[in-house]
Amino acid sequence: MGENGHNKSIVLPPTITVRELAESIEASPIEVIKTLMANGVMANINQQIDFDTAAIVAAEMGYDANLETQEAGSEDEVGEIPLWRKVIADEDPEELTYRPPIVTILGHVDHGKTTLLDAIRDTNVVEDEAGGITQHIGAYQVEHNERQITFLDTPGHAAFTAMRARGAQGADIVVLVVAADDGVMPQTREAIAHAKAAQIPIIVALNKIDKENADPERVNQQLAEIGLVPDEWDGDTIIVPLSAKRQEGLEDLLEAVLLVADNTDIRANPNGRVIGTVIEAEIDRSKGVMATLLIQNGTLNIGNIVVAGTAHGRLRAMFDHLGHQVQDAAPSAPVAVMGLNDVPVAGDLFQVVDSDKHARAITRERKNNLKSDAQREKSAVTLEQLFDQFQAGEVRELRLIIKADVQGSLEPIRSSLVDLDSGDISINVLHSGTGNIGKNDIMLAAASKAIVIGFNVEADSAAQRLAETEGISIRLYNIIYRLIEDIEMALKGMLDPETKESVLGHAEVRAIFRISRIGNVAGCYVLDGELRRNALVRVLRKDEVLFDGEISSLKHIQDDVTEVRTGFECGITLKGFNDFDTGDIIECYIVEEVPI
Ligand code: GDP
């Protein structure tokens, strides 16, 4: 299937339901759902999937999918920018010249993407006499044999998938990192699916060949099995063995990139219409909005009026990846720009427009569209909603991205979660790391339908906003058992979706009164929220849960009460628990029905 050019062609709309897709490719909906799952997408029969996803499924069933072209709108038709590739296709062929290839590095976690990006940067970024200090702007350029190559260096799939999600297809070539000691893993497959769907050539960086247990032959075999037949076996996938750690084989990789670039039509018109992709954007305290733009056609100049997603503004300053101020930027160059009025989202297209008025009109319209889109598209991921998606088939997987304050917290969280793995529903930790939850975590979650979990960390404001628009659930914890329990609930929720737990409040045990016939009464002080007579409680001592069950009596002074609020004292007895100690925390919670 797939690679040999014998596929049937099919035209698909930007979004399609699973059922419609099945009909168009003459497959059963079940087959489509299974293929989606194999690619990490959980969908039911009536769910809308986007074109990229549909194309992956279609490809696996022997169809080349093409995106239905929209009515070619006029330049003024706001909210509808043509893709940059279309812009280039519309340029006068005579004007098109070579531009540096844009490369993105994908691969399974820990296979060495970051190490490789750093190694290439360290050994190949040309620094001028002034010795510019490398800036992290989300991309950098290297020179090899006097030709330039642009690398996107946003970690993982984030930038790439975000771009694809917005139809921008930011890269020309994918370098797929596969660790020679570990071989093809789930995210390796995912990366291949992304690259194929975007019709971007793949070069395999067979990393870690320095390791004793490296087994390149086995990896070649695995790659061949999934359609990447090594060139040394007469296939057309270039496989470059290297060691990112020892900085060996890097030149061969750059050589391979240029070779593939020469066989791919990578051109642009430097004098043409200016369009490209936002790679990163953030608010800098002193500089205001800083956005990294990757120019894909035309030349960007200081003073240009730019529309990027729903942001716009006149460019006041531009910096290259070495931190130098520049006046203009040519195709394939990444530049950090100042002057936008708002933070665009990575993956947004940007373009230069002729007037401020035009820019405002476009962004206003887009904001309106976004609002209605947001309502439509919130199909995404919350723990409670997952159940539906899991119902669609036999494979059940909960995908998580975990951020914690310190490395030491990650391991216990990971291992406790793996213990929850019931065989029926598996837990897949796609990514874990230390530090606050950032936009990249959300993008990765959005692209892979994962939930983001934070332990003793926060989500930064850009991440919160993005999570909001993408409909991604962020869950923050500071007690491990709560985290584990929630996930356990979620797993159970997949079987029984109607309930959700909410904590009402906490009280601290300050004294214990022994009363014959009744047992021990805990004299408590309500720290936050409230205790309710008919709710459930847990008794917590350090991180341990000593009891989980019902209240048998709740009194304030002498009276039986239905609730006790923050700042008040109460006496409590529990059904089946007597062993209170001062300092114990009583957590009161209810289990509610969740409207579906
Ligand atoms: P990423 O998750 O794909 O970005 O992987 P990293 O770049 O963080 O690498 C994961 C681990 O593999 C780190 O401990 C690296 O030092 C190690 N590593 C990366 N490349 C090599 C290599 O070529 N050889 C060896 N032995 N270790 C490597």
Residues whose N, C-alpha, C, O or C-beta is under 5 A from the ligand:
A	BS01	GDP	H108 V109 D110 H111 G112 K113 T114 T115 L116 N207 K208 I209 D210 K211 L242 S243 A244 K245 R246
